[in-house]
Structures are given as structure tokens and as C-alpha cells.
């Protein structure tokens, strides 16, 4: 893990500010989504990437009832319904 050398404080609403240099380096914008994870005493943030709910693929996704399904799995589901 690369140390960035920034110290940020949590405000009274539980928010932190990601420094502009880090946002620019990671191409984060106002509408960017991040995922948060904990690992022991660490908080890990990464850019959210939608994946298929069944196989984990990131390609050819369709959203259905707030879930993502890839074209391959959607085709398999449609074939099994016949």
C-alpha cells in the first residue's frame, strides 16, 4: 500500500474529505461510487464496479430489480425457463 501522507478528520456527521490530489489521481468525480470494506483495523475504499450477480462478470450487464446480470447468464436463465 502506498502512503499518501494525508491526515483527514472525521466530522460530526461521520464524513471525511478525500484530498483533491487523490481524487484526481484516481479520476473520482462528484458522482463516483465507492465501496467500503473493513480489514482488521483498516478501512478500504475502492471504486464501485458493477458485476453480474451470478458469475461476477463485468461485461454486457443489464440491470433488473437493482441487480446486474450479464448477457451470458441472462441467456442461460431464459433457456432454462423454456
Phi, psi and omega in degrees: 000135182270126178283129182266339178079025179250142173242122179237154179250148174275128181277181185291349175258006177084015183264154171233159176253127175275120184305145186302324179298321178290317179300318179293317181297327181262005180055046177267135180240177182302330182261008180291142177255139178238148172257143178243136178226158172243145178217106186054245182258023183243149169252126181247129177244140173213157179298134179289132176232117179294139178224159178297134180294340183260313187244350179086004179294150178255002186254147174053055184270143173237140179263133178218121181048050177065018174240153177255136179228130179282164182300321181296312180292323178298318177297317179297320178296315180297322179293324183286342181278346183276000000 
